[in-house]
Amino acid sequence: MSRIAIIGSGIGGLCTALALRDHGFDPVVYEAADELRPVGSGIGITPNGMQALDRLDVAAAIIARGVTLDQMEIRTANGQTLTSMDLNDHTARIGLDHNLMAIHRAELQAVLANRLPAEVLQLGRECIDVNADQPVIHFADGTEISADLIIGADGVNSTVRASLFPNISPQYAGDVAYRGLVETTIPTDADRIGLEIWRRGLRFGYFALNDEQMYWFAIIVASSPTTVPEMTSAELADRFREFPSPVPELITATDDETLIRTPITELPLLNQWRRGHVTLLGDAAHAMTPNLAQGSSQAMEDAIVLAESIAEHGISHHALATYENRRKDRTESILRQSRLQGRLAQIEHPVLARVRNLVFEYAPASLLRKQMESILAVDL
Ligand SMILES: Cc1cc2nc3c(=O)[nH]c(=O)nc-3n(C[C@H](O)[C@H](O)[C@H](O)COP(=O)(O)OP(=O)(O)OC[C@H]3O[C@@H](n4cnc5c(N)ncnc54)[C@H](O)[C@@H]3O)c2cc1C
């Protein structure tokens, strides 16, 4: 049996293990952390990601543990609606079976990990280097493992990628995100709607994860992440004081210790994702800004396509080239669109912000629909 090693048990690594097992392979996942402990926040899984999860036969379990969102809306802080998308309409038009799902990251990870036999997942195995010529993985505990194929699914700061392409590093994208979870009565406007509110230099989004838990994210434009220090929830709520209710209330109700601060980064476009029998997947290959909520869905799509390519062509350069050819253009296009959405949202100049708002408000619905559907439409 071929030895396939996956580095990283995030969404991408776990989905890849499931997809490979569906094709009869027996991969092992090596995870640096001593326990499965995802970032304590929510995540939106877009319909194309749900399609991939369907292929892995876990969509129903995700739906049972999350909330289906029928609508996405972007508003200004004074209540003007910039875009409103009926997701049922989009998914029906392009023939997808699922809508946008909101779920706690821990729930998502549990659904994926619980489908794998215990011996597939090796915790406390931090990869420190990969030799692509052999290929061999070196671990922080001093051990090394040879494999027929190594898949680097170790996230935006990937060690596997650094071993292959040492000159590539993530770049700061111009804003800092805070994320929070709060037990609260769900505001009526967040019932099955994903909402985002824009005000110059600041953005706030929120959606329900279940009957009593809300997830929110607050984004602050900053030329350097050092200008947005660690804040308490009271300090953060003060930054968002001009936002309508329930924004300041949601922030204030969040425990300081649970706030997650993340400077947003993205990867430059890579010329190649592979060297020898080592390839990259998910954020390790194409980390993008979260503006279109596509990062996890792209990792899920990668997983399906990589497993299919290996099943079809065996562990070979041809299989890795086929995977890359099928995935690279799509992920690069979505990365660029996500960056553009971020740049538009980051506009601080009042006149430019007004122009942007007008463009959003009066852009032909068909244009916006076409853009959205090109992202969501996926042939898996
Ligand atoms: C603020 C914010 C909000 C976001 N919101 C969304 C959203 O709503 N929807 C969405 O789809 N995406 C969202 N994303 C993006 C999404 O989180 C990522 O795209 C997704 O998690 C990528 O999955 P991954 O498996 O490639 O990497 P990761 O989730 O980063 O997993 C990498 C795994 O590798 C492990 N690892 C790292 N280094 C090593 C090593 N050396 N050895 C062994 N193991 C290692 C890590 O511990 C981790 O378990 C958001 C991102 C941010 C920053």
PDBQT file of the ligand as one rigid body, heavy atoms in Angstrom, charges set to zero:
ROOT
HETATM    1  C1  LIG A 401     -10.749  36.098  10.250  1.00  0.00    +0.000 C 
HETATM    2  C2  LIG A 401     -10.950  34.929   9.342  1.00  0.00    +0.000 A 
HETATM    3  C3  LIG A 401     -12.244  34.523   9.009  1.00  0.00    +0.000 A 
HETATM    4  C4  LIG A 401     -12.438  33.473   8.124  1.00  0.00    +0.000 A 
HETATM    5  N1  LIG A 401     -13.715  33.117   7.809  1.00  0.00    +0.000 NA
HETATM    6  C5  LIG A 401     -13.921  32.140   6.908  1.00  0.00    +0.000 A 
HETATM    7  C6  LIG A 401     -15.255  31.754   6.551  1.00  0.00    +0.000 A 
HETATM    8  O1  LIG A 401     -16.257  32.263   7.079  1.00  0.00    +0.000 OA
HETATM    9  N2  LIG A 401     -15.404  30.785   5.596  1.00  0.00    +0.000 N 
HETATM   10  C7  LIG A 401     -14.323  30.186   5.016  1.00  0.00    +0.000 A 
HETATM   11  O2  LIG A 401     -14.507  29.302   4.160  1.00  0.00    +0.000 OA
HETATM   12  N3  LIG A 401     -13.061  30.497   5.363  1.00  0.00    +0.000 NA
HETATM   13  C8  LIG A 401     -12.829  31.453   6.292  1.00  0.00    +0.000 A 
HETATM   14  N4  LIG A 401     -11.566  31.756   6.652  1.00  0.00    +0.000 N 
HETATM   15  C9  LIG A 401     -10.439  31.030   6.000  1.00  0.00    +0.000 C 
HETATM   16  C10 LIG A 401     -10.321  29.604   6.547  1.00  0.00    +0.000 C 
HETATM   17  O3  LIG A 401     -10.185  29.632   7.942  1.00  0.00    +0.000 OA
HETATM   18  C11 LIG A 401      -9.119  28.900   5.918  1.00  0.00    +0.000 C 
HETATM   19  O4  LIG A 401      -9.126  29.084   4.524  1.00  0.00    +0.000 OA
HETATM   20  C12 LIG A 401      -9.138  27.404   6.222  1.00  0.00    +0.000 C 
HETATM   21  O5  LIG A 401      -9.096  27.196   7.598  1.00  0.00    +0.000 OA
HETATM   22  C13 LIG A 401      -7.951  26.726   5.540  1.00  0.00    +0.000 C 
HETATM   23  O6  LIG A 401      -7.870  25.403   5.954  1.00  0.00    +0.000 OA
HETATM   24  P1  LIG A 401      -6.486  24.629   5.876  1.00  0.00    +0.000 P 
HETATM   25  O7  LIG A 401      -6.778  23.244   6.299  1.00  0.00    +0.000 OA
HETATM   26  O8  LIG A 401      -5.834  24.847   4.562  1.00  0.00    +0.000 OA
HETATM   27  O9  LIG A 401      -5.534  25.346   6.938  1.00  0.00    +0.000 OA
HETATM   28  P2  LIG A 401      -5.718  25.487   8.512  1.00  0.00    +0.000 P 
HETATM   29  O10 LIG A 401      -7.131  25.530   8.887  1.00  0.00    +0.000 OA
HETATM   30  O11 LIG A 401      -4.849  26.635   8.915  1.00  0.00    +0.000 OA
HETATM   31  O12 LIG A 401      -5.103  24.143   9.098  1.00  0.00    +0.000 OA
HETATM   32  C14 LIG A 401      -3.713  23.896   9.111  1.00  0.00    +0.000 C 
HETATM   33  C15 LIG A 401      -3.428  22.786  10.125  1.00  0.00    +0.000 C 
HETATM   34  O13 LIG A 401      -2.052  22.439  10.037  1.00  0.00    +0.000 OA
HETATM   35  C16 LIG A 401      -1.484  22.370  11.330  1.00  0.00    +0.000 C 
HETATM   36  N5  LIG A 401      -0.059  22.680  11.187  1.00  0.00    +0.000 N 
HETATM   37  C17 LIG A 401       0.494  23.894  10.934  1.00  0.00    +0.000 A 
HETATM   38  N6  LIG A 401       1.832  23.778  10.850  1.00  0.00    +0.000 NA
HETATM   39  C18 LIG A 401       2.121  22.466  11.046  1.00  0.00    +0.000 A 
HETATM   40  C19 LIG A 401       3.348  21.722  11.057  1.00  0.00    +0.000 A 
HETATM   41  N7  LIG A 401       4.518  22.320  10.863  1.00  0.00    +0.000 N 
HETATM   42  N8  LIG A 401       3.298  20.376  11.267  1.00  0.00    +0.000 NA
HETATM   43  C20 LIG A 401       2.082  19.762  11.449  1.00  0.00    +0.000 A 
HETATM   44  N9  LIG A 401       0.896  20.409  11.477  1.00  0.00    +0.000 NA
HETATM   45  C21 LIG A 401       0.923  21.758  11.253  1.00  0.00    +0.000 A 
HETATM   46  C22 LIG A 401      -2.241  23.424  12.120  1.00  0.00    +0.000 C 
HETATM   47  O14 LIG A 401      -2.152  23.178  13.520  1.00  0.00    +0.000 OA
HETATM   48  C23 LIG A 401      -3.651  23.231  11.566  1.00  0.00    +0.000 C 
HETATM   49  O15 LIG A 401      -4.338  22.215  12.262  1.00  0.00    +0.000 OA
HETATM   50  C24 LIG A 401     -11.326  32.785   7.562  1.00  0.00    +0.000 A 
HETATM   51  C25 LIG A 401     -10.027  33.154   7.920  1.00  0.00    +0.000 A 
HETATM   52  C26 LIG A 401      -9.842  34.212   8.797  1.00  0.00    +0.000 A 
HETATM   53  C27 LIG A 401      -8.426  34.608   9.160  1.00  0.00    +0.000 C 
ENDROOT
TORSDOF 0
